[in-house]
Amino acid sequence: VNDDLVLSFGTGDDITIQYDANGNSDLQITGVVGFDGAVDMASTLGVAGVSTLAGNVDATAGLDVTTAALTAAAGITNSGGEVLVSGGNMQINDDLILTFGTNDDVSLTYDEDGNDDLQITGAVGFDGAVDMASTLGVTGVSTLAGNVDATAGLDVSGGALTVANQAITQTTGGQVTFAGNVDAAAGLDVTTAALTSAAGTTHSGGELLVSGGNMQINDDLVLTFGTDNDVSLNYDEDGNNDLQIIGAVGFDGAVDMASTLTVAGVSTLNGNLDLVANTAYIQDIDADSAGDVALAIDAAGTGTVTIGGASTGNVIIGGGSDLILFGASANATLSSNGAYDLVLETNSGTNSGTITITDAANGDITIAPNGTGDVVLGAEAVFTPGSQNLAGDAALTPTSTVMEVTSDTGPFDVTDITAGADGQLLIIINADGVDTIDILEQNNITSAGAFASAQYDTMMFVYESTATQWIELARSNN
């Protein structure tokens, strides 16, 4: 059949054969052709329309489907060679599977679950770099032998992420988020960023080391210790910007307190406690081997130790304990703080006598027994004598229970005695070695008569406030 001439078959020219119709020196077959035996193609087979091959196609020299689609109803099997797609794309439609291996060991499926994603089922190894423009979701175990640059994120929601002898590095201000547990057997290094735990962090079986930076626990969050949360640290729970420690705490070394330490319960200190607050401080709270506790002020001796603060509060020293006042190199002083009386009593004032030291110039010291109780002096009562020198006849002003009286180039008389307190005792001693001193019975002196006292003679009075009189009790000529 010459060039460009047609050999046709069928009454309707159903099939035609034409050679060199387009100047390409090729044989064109138009219509449906069935090959009952093997077809050996020495050159290219071009199919302009749809070609249905019911058997196997042995395309030794290649199968060119340049301008049409290659559709396989029951699957395409390639063995012993290579499937090459060049000059165009190879497309696998939605929900269809591309499998690898005689047992379909690995498969690719697109949009099976309507999420427009490519699902790879089976073990996959990437020999070179993998650039992920979107999220990589791995539902099983994925082993990555090289580096993973997860610019858009790495989601390991349903499995474990195991990094062997490699590092997970977060750069350019991004964030690494773990929705589950983090097993950091070789350590978790958060050098230049923050480690945030939304629902709690559990660390077990090793050491939690924070170096080169601070570890911060935000307000109202709790750091607990022990499987039963035996000790906990809580900051700012009550809005006071304070750190609350709940449970027993032992300090093995020195503790430096820059601000106030508040202990709500019982605190046991096995060592010394130095509390320093600016320039006024307690130097030492020291418990020795005998159980004695010393509370010392600063080394200069100028500091003040204040126990209690509120004016209505009480300071209680444990039952059976003694309160001992001492001075390292001087007398110890027990004083009220300010212009107030000092009162000593028992049983918080219930059924107790009192000793009151009145705060005032020339103030009294009052010993007041409870009810009909007595003031008992178990040893000698010693009265420090007062003295008065009579420059003429004059009244005596007692400054002590015992008054030693002398006469200045006398003799002179005691004409009166200044009023005293009800029941006050007065003993007058003539201490003049030359003159006789007469103690007259006049004014507010009631006696058995005037008494001309020589040296060392005595006269004793008691003051009765209703009568405003010094009443004689006794006299003695010695």
C-alpha positions as CSV (number, residue, x, y, z in Angstrom):
1,V,0.0,0.0,0.0
2,N,1.7,3.2,-1.2
3,D,2.4,6.2,1.0
4,D,-0.7,8.1,2.1
5,L,-3.0,5.4,0.7
6,V,-5.5,3.7,3.1
7,L,-6.3,0.0,3.6
8,S,-9.7,-0.3,5.2
9,F,-11.7,-3.1,6.9
10,G,-15.4,-3.5,7.3
11,T,-18.3,-2.2,5.4
12,G,-18.2,1.0,7.4
13,D,-14.4,1.3,7.2
14,D,-14.3,0.4,10.9
15,I,-10.6,-0.2,10.9
16,T,-8.1,1.5,8.6
17,I,-4.3,1.1,8.0
18,Q,-2.4,4.0,6.5
19,Y,1.4,4.4,6.1
20,D,3.3,7.7,6.2
21,A,0.1,9.8,6.5
22,N,1.9,12.5,8.5
23,G,5.3,12.2,6.9
24,N,6.8,10.3,9.8
25,S,7.2,7.0,7.9
26,D,5.0,5.2,10.4
27,L,2.0,2.9,10.2
28,Q,-1.2,4.3,11.6
29,I,-4.0,1.9,12.6
30,T,-7.4,3.6,13.2
31,G,-10.0,1.5,15.1
32,V,-10.0,-1.3,17.6
33,V,-7.2,-3.9,17.0
34,G,-6.8,-7.2,18.8
35,F,-3.5,-9.1,18.8
36,D,-4.1,-12.8,19.4
37,G,-0.5,-13.6,19.8
38,A,2.7,-11.9,20.8
39,V,3.5,-8.6,19.2
40,D,7.2,-7.7,18.8
41,M,7.6,-4.0,18.4
42,A,11.0,-3.0,16.9
43,S,10.1,0.7,17.1
44,T,7.7,2.9,18.9
45,L,4.0,2.0,19.1
46,G,1.9,5.3,19.0
47,V,-1.7,5.1,20.1
48,A,-3.8,8.2,19.3
49,G,-6.9,7.1,21.1
50,V,-7.8,4.6,23.7
51,S,-6.0,1.3,23.5
52,T,-7.2,-1.6,25.5
53,L,-4.7,-4.4,26.0
54,A,-6.3,-7.6,27.4
55,G,-3.0,-9.3,28.0
56,N,0.5,-8.5,29.2
57,V,2.5,-5.8,27.4
58,D,6.2,-6.5,27.0
59,A,7.5,-3.0,26.2
60,T,11.2,-3.8,25.8
61,A,11.8,-0.5,24.0
62,G,9.5,1.5,26.1
63,L,5.8,2.4,26.3
64,D,5.2,6.1,25.3
65,V,1.8,7.5,26.4
66,T,2.7,11.2,25.7
67,T,-0.6,12.9,25.1
68,A,-3.0,10.4,26.7
69,A,-3.6,8.5,29.8
70,L,-2.4,5.0,30.7
71,T,-5.2,3.2,32.5
72,A,-4.8,-0.2,34.1
73,A,-8.0,-1.9,35.2
74,A,-6.3,-4.6,37.2
75,G,-2.9,-3.1,38.0
76,I,0.4,-2.5,36.3
77,T,3.2,-4.9,37.1
78,N,6.8,-4.0,36.2
79,S,9.6,-6.6,36.6
80,G,13.2,-6.7,35.6
81,G,13.4,-3.1,34.5
82,E,12.6,0.5,35.2
83,V,9.4,2.5,35.0
84,L,10.5,6.0,33.7
85,V,8.2,9.0,33.8
86,S,9.8,11.9,31.9
87,G,8.5,15.1,30.4
88,G,5.3,15.1,32.5
89,N,3.8,14.2,35.9
90,M,2.8,10.8,37.3
91,Q,-0.5,11.1,39.1
92,I,-2.2,8.7,41.5
93,N,-5.8,9.8,42.0
94,D,-7.5,10.2,45.4
95,D,-7.9,7.1,47.5
96,L,-5.8,4.9,45.2
97,I,-2.7,3.1,46.4
98,L,0.8,2.8,45.1
99,T,2.4,-0.2,46.7
100,F,6.0,-1.4,46.9
101,G,7.4,-4.9,47.4
102,T,6.0,-8.3,46.5
103,N,3.9,-8.3,49.8
104,D,2.9,-4.6,49.5
105,D,5.4,-3.8,52.3
106,V,5.1,-0.1,51.7
107,S,2.2,1.8,50.2
108,L,1.4,5.4,49.3
109,T,-2.2,6.6,49.6
110,Y,-3.5,10.1,49.0
111,D,-6.5,11.7,50.6
112,E,-7.8,8.5,52.0
113,D,-9.3,10.2,55.1
114,G,-10.3,13.5,53.3
115,N,-7.4,15.5,54.8
116,D,-5.6,16.0,51.5
117,D,-2.6,14.2,52.9
118,L,-0.2,11.5,51.6
119,Q,-0.1,8.5,53.9
120,I,2.9,6.2,53.8
121,T,2.3,2.8,55.3
122,G,5.4,0.8,56.2
123,A,9.1,1.6,56.9
124,V,10.5,4.5,55.0
125,G,14.2,5.4,54.7
126,F,15.3,8.8,53.4
127,D,18.8,8.6,52.1
128,G,19.2,12.4,51.6
129,A,17.6,15.6,52.9
130,V,13.8,15.8,53.3
131,D,12.3,19.3,53.0
132,M,8.8,19.4,54.6
133,A,6.7,22.4,53.5
134,S,3.8,21.2,55.8
135,T,3.3,18.9,58.7
136,L,4.7,15.4,58.7
137,G,2.4,13.0,60.6
138,V,3.8,9.6,61.6
139,T,1.4,7.1,63.0
140,G,3.9,4.3,63.6
141,V,7.6,4.1,64.3
142,S,9.8,6.3,62.0
143,T,13.5,6.0,62.1
144,L,15.5,9.0,60.8
145,A,19.2,8.3,60.4
146,G,20.1,11.9,59.6
147,N,19.0,15.4,60.7
148,V,15.4,16.5,60.6
149,D,14.7,20.1,59.8
150,A,11.1,20.5,61.0
151,T,10.5,24.1,60.0
152,A,6.7,23.8,59.9
153,G,6.6,21.5,63.0
154,L,7.0,17.8,63.9
155,D,3.8,16.2,65.2
156,V,4.4,12.9,67.1
157,S,0.9,12.7,68.6
158,G,0.3,9.0,68.5
159,G,3.8,7.5,69.1
160,A,7.2,8.1,70.6
161,L,10.0,10.3,69.3
162,T,13.3,8.6,70.0
163,V,16.5,10.5,69.3
164,A,19.6,8.3,69.5
165,N,23.0,10.1,69.9
166,Q,21.5,13.2,68.3
167,A,20.2,16.6,69.5
168,I,16.8,18.3,69.1
169,T,17.6,22.0,68.5
170,Q,15.1,24.8,68.5
171,T,16.2,27.9,66.6
172,T,14.9,31.3,65.5
173,G,12.6,31.9,68.4
174,G,10.3,28.9,67.7
175,Q,8.8,26.5,70.2
176,V,9.1,22.8,70.9
177,T,5.8,21.4,72.2
178,F,5.5,17.9,73.7
179,A,1.9,16.8,74.2
180,G,2.9,13.7,76.2
181,N,5.8,12.5,78.3
182,V,9.4,13.4,77.5
183,D,11.9,10.6,78.1
184,A,15.2,12.5,78.3
185,A,17.6,9.7,79.2
186,A,20.6,11.7,78.1
187,G,19.3,15.1,79.4
188,L,17.1,17.8,78.2
189,D,19.0,21.0,77.4
190,V,16.9,24.2,77.4
191,T,19.9,26.6,77.3
192,T,18.5,29.8,75.9
193,A,14.7,29.3,76.2
194,A,12.0,28.4,78.7
195,L,10.8,25.0,79.7
196,T,7.0,25.2,80.2
197,S,4.8,22.4,81.5
198,A,1.1,22.9,81.1
199,A,-0.2,20.0,83.1
200,G,2.7,19.0,85.3
201,T,6.3,17.7,84.9
202,T,7.3,14.4,86.3
203,H,11.0,13.7,86.7
204,S,12.2,10.2,87.9
205,G,15.2,8.0,88.0
206,G,17.9,10.7,87.7
207,E,19.0,14.2,88.4
208,L,17.3,17.4,87.3
209,L,20.2,19.9,86.7
210,V,19.6,23.6,86.0
211,S,22.9,25.3,85.1
212,G,23.7,28.6,83.4
213,G,20.3,30.1,84.1
214,N,17.3,30.4,86.5
215,M,14.5,28.0,87.3
216,Q,11.2,29.8,87.7
217,I,8.0,28.6,89.2
218,N,5.1,31.1,88.5
219,D,2.7,32.5,91.0
220,D,0.3,30.1,92.7
221,L,2.0,27.0,91.3
222,V,3.4,24.3,93.6
223,L,6.7,22.4,93.6
224,T,6.3,19.2,95.5
225,F,8.8,16.7,96.9
226,G,8.2,13.0,97.8
227,T,5.8,10.4,96.3
228,D,3.1,11.6,98.7
229,N,3.9,15.3,98.2
230,D,5.5,15.3,101.7
231,V,7.0,18.8,101.2
232,S,5.8,21.5,98.9
233,L,6.9,25.0,97.8
234,N,4.3,27.5,96.9
235,Y,4.9,31.1,95.9
236,D,2.4,34.0,96.3
237,E,-0.5,31.7,97.1
238,D,-1.9,34.3,99.5
239,G,-0.9,37.4,97.6
240,N,1.9,38.4,100.0
241,N,4.7,37.7,97.5
242,D,6.1,35.1,99.9
243,L,7.4,31.5,99.6
244,Q,5.5,29.0,101.6
245,I,7.2,25.8,102.6
246,I,4.8,23.1,103.8
247,G,6.3,20.1,105.5
248,A,9.4,19.4,107.5
249,V,12.5,21.1,106.2
250,G,16.1,20.5,107.2
251,F,18.9,23.0,106.3
252,D,22.2,21.1,106.2
253,G,24.3,24.2,105.7
254,A,24.2,28.0,106.3
255,V,20.9,29.8,105.5
256,D,21.1,33.5,104.6
257,M,17.8,35.3,105.1
258,A,17.6,38.6,103.3
259,S,14.1,39.3,104.5
260,T,11.6,38.0,107.1
261,L,11.4,34.3,107.9
262,T,7.9,33.3,109.1
263,V,7.3,29.9,110.6
264,A,3.7,28.9,111.1
265,G,4.4,25.6,112.9
266,V,7.2,24.1,114.9
267,S,10.7,24.7,113.5
268,T,13.6,22.6,114.7
269,L,17.0,24.2,114.1
270,N,19.9,21.8,114.8
271,G,22.6,24.4,114.1
272,N,23.0,28.1,114.7
273,L,20.6,30.6,113.1
274,D,22.0,34.0,112.1
275,L,19.2,36.5,111.3
276,V,20.5,39.7,109.7
277,A,18.2,42.6,108.7
278,N,20.2,45.7,107.7
279,T,22.2,47.0,110.7
280,A,20.0,45.7,113.6
281,Y,20.2,41.9,113.8
282,I,20.3,38.9,116.1
283,Q,23.8,37.6,115.9
284,D,23.2,34.1,117.1
285,I,20.6,31.6,118.3
286,D,22.8,28.9,119.6
287,A,21.7,25.5,121.2
288,D,24.6,23.8,123.1
289,S,24.9,20.1,124.0
290,A,23.1,20.6,127.3
291,G,20.1,22.0,125.5
292,D,20.6,25.6,126.5
293,V,19.6,28.2,124.0
294,A,21.5,31.6,123.9
295,L,20.0,34.6,122.1
296,A,22.7,37.1,121.5
297,I,22.7,40.6,120.0
298,D,25.5,42.0,117.8
299,A,29.1,41.8,118.8
300,A,29.2,45.5,119.6
301,G,26.6,45.0,122.4
302,T,24.5,47.9,121.2
303,G,21.7,45.9,119.5
304,T,18.2,45.2,120.9
305,V,16.5,41.8,120.9
306,T,12.7,42.3,120.8
307,I,10.4,39.3,121.5
308,G,6.9,40.0,120.4
309,G,5.6,43.1,118.7
310,A,1.9,43.8,119.2
311,S,1.1,45.7,122.4
312,T,-1.6,43.2,123.3
313,G,0.5,40.1,122.6
314,N,2.1,37.8,125.1
315,V,5.5,36.2,125.2
316,I,5.3,32.7,126.7
317,I,8.3,30.8,127.9
318,G,7.7,27.0,127.9
319,G,6.5,25.3,131.1
320,G,9.3,24.3,133.4
321,S,11.8,26.7,131.8
322,D,13.6,29.4,133.6
323,L,14.1,33.0,132.4
324,I,17.7,34.0,133.3
325,L,19.0,37.5,132.7
326,F,22.7,38.0,132.5
327,G,25.2,40.5,131.3
328,A,28.5,39.5,129.7
329,S,30.5,42.2,131.6
330,A,27.9,44.2,133.4
331,N,24.7,43.9,135.5
332,A,21.6,42.6,133.8
333,T,18.6,44.9,133.7
334,L,14.9,44.0,133.4
335,S,13.0,47.1,132.3
336,S,9.8,48.2,130.7
337,N,9.9,49.6,127.2
338,G,9.0,53.2,127.6
339,A,7.3,55.2,130.4
340,Y,5.3,52.3,131.8
341,D,5.3,50.5,135.2
342,L,7.0,47.2,135.5
343,V,4.7,44.6,137.1
344,L,5.7,41.1,138.2
345,E,2.8,38.6,138.7
346,T,2.0,34.9,138.4
347,N,-0.7,32.9,136.5
348,S,-1.3,35.7,134.0
349,G,-2.6,37.8,136.9
350,T,-5.2,35.3,138.2
351,N,-5.0,34.8,142.0
352,S,-1.6,36.5,142.1
353,G,0.1,39.1,144.2
354,T,2.1,41.7,142.4
355,I,5.3,43.6,142.6
356,T,4.9,47.0,140.9
357,I,7.8,49.3,140.1
358,T,6.2,52.6,139.3
359,D,7.6,54.6,136.4
360,A,7.9,58.2,137.8
361,A,10.4,60.4,139.5
362,N,10.5,59.2,143.2
363,G,8.2,56.4,142.1
364,D,7.1,53.7,144.6
365,I,7.8,50.0,144.5
366,T,4.7,48.3,145.7
367,I,4.6,44.7,147.0
368,A,0.9,43.7,147.1
369,P,0.1,40.1,148.4
370,N,-2.9,38.3,147.1
371,G,-5.8,38.5,149.6
372,T,-4.6,37.9,153.1
373,G,-1.2,36.8,152.0
374,D,1.9,38.1,153.8
375,V,5.1,39.7,152.5
376,V,7.7,37.2,153.7
377,L,11.3,38.2,153.8
378,G,13.3,35.0,154.1
379,A,16.5,36.6,155.0
380,E,17.6,39.9,156.6
381,A,15.8,43.0,155.6
382,V,18.4,45.6,154.8
383,F,17.5,49.3,154.5
384,T,20.0,51.6,153.1
385,P,20.0,54.6,155.4
386,G,19.1,58.1,154.3
387,S,20.6,61.2,156.0
388,Q,19.7,64.7,156.9
389,N,21.9,67.5,158.5
390,L,19.9,70.0,160.6
391,A,21.1,73.6,159.9
392,G,18.6,74.8,162.5
393,D,15.3,73.7,164.0
394,A,13.6,72.0,161.1
395,A,11.2,69.3,159.8
396,L,12.7,65.9,158.9
397,T,12.0,64.7,155.3
398,P,12.4,60.9,155.2
399,T,14.2,59.5,152.1
400,S,14.6,56.0,153.5
401,T,13.1,53.8,156.2
402,V,16.2,54.5,158.3
403,M,17.2,58.2,158.7
404,E,20.6,59.2,160.2
405,V,20.2,62.8,161.6
406,T,23.1,65.2,162.5
407,S,23.1,68.8,163.8
408,D,25.2,71.5,162.2
409,T,26.8,73.6,165.1
410,G,23.6,72.9,167.1
411,P,22.0,71.6,169.1
412,F,18.8,71.8,166.9
413,D,15.4,70.2,167.2
414,V,13.2,68.0,164.8
415,T,10.0,70.1,164.8
416,D,8.0,68.1,162.3
417,I,8.2,65.1,159.9
418,T,7.0,65.3,156.3
419,A,3.9,63.2,155.6
420,G,4.4,59.7,154.4
421,A,2.4,56.7,153.0
422,D,-0.2,54.9,155.1
423,G,1.7,52.3,157.2
424,Q,5.1,53.6,156.3
425,L,7.8,52.9,158.9
426,L,10.5,55.3,160.0
427,I,13.5,54.8,162.3
428,I,15.4,57.9,163.4
429,I,19.0,57.5,164.6
430,N,21.0,60.4,166.2
431,A,24.3,60.1,164.3
432,D,25.8,63.3,165.7
433,G,28.7,62.7,168.0
434,V,28.5,66.1,169.7
435,D,25.0,67.5,169.9
436,T,21.8,66.3,171.5
437,I,18.9,66.4,169.0
438,D,15.4,66.8,170.5
439,I,12.5,65.1,168.6
440,L,9.5,67.2,169.7
441,E,5.9,66.1,170.1
442,Q,4.1,68.6,167.9
443,N,2.6,69.2,164.5
444,N,2.2,65.7,162.9
445,I,4.3,63.9,165.5
446,T,2.4,61.9,168.1
447,S,4.6,60.4,170.8
448,A,5.0,59.8,174.5
449,G,6.6,63.2,174.8
450,A,9.7,65.0,173.4
451,F,12.7,62.8,173.1
452,A,16.2,64.3,173.8
453,S,18.3,61.8,171.8
454,A,22.1,61.5,172.3
455,Q,24.4,59.7,169.8
456,Y,23.1,56.3,168.7
457,D,19.7,56.8,170.4
458,T,16.8,55.7,168.2
459,M,13.1,56.5,167.8
460,M,10.6,54.5,165.7
461,F,7.3,55.7,164.0
462,V,4.5,54.5,161.8
463,Y,2.5,56.8,159.6
464,E,-1.3,56.9,159.8
465,S,-2.7,58.6,156.8
466,T,-6.2,59.2,158.2
467,A,-4.9,61.2,161.1
468,T,-1.9,62.5,159.1
469,Q,0.3,61.6,162.0
470,W,3.6,59.9,162.6
471,I,2.8,57.7,165.6
472,E,5.6,56.6,167.9
473,L,6.2,52.8,168.2
474,A,9.3,52.8,170.3
475,R,12.4,54.7,171.6
476,S,15.7,53.6,172.9
477,N,18.5,55.3,174.9
478,N,21.6,53.7,173.8
